[in-house]
Amino acid sequence: MLQSLSHASGLLQSNYRAQGQQALNHQQAAVQQLLSQRQLPPRGWSELQIRALMTEIALMDSNNFTGTI
């Protein structure tokens, strides 16, 4: 995901790219905290954060690998 952002640098102004980087870092930190602590966070996640997590998990499912579909 972060590589995609760097490849898009020619399409985005640097301030937009920095905002996108910050949002991605925040989401990744939340997922890492969830997995390392193995418990729900004290403050609930937004629907977008939950969807992002579910998408990330689904991408790791071998049933969804491009070569096996």
Secondary structure, DSSP 4 states (H G I P E B T S, - for coil): -HHHHHHGGGTS-HHHHHHHHHHHHHHHHHHHHHHHHTS--SSPPPHHHHHHHHHHHHHT-GGG-GGG-
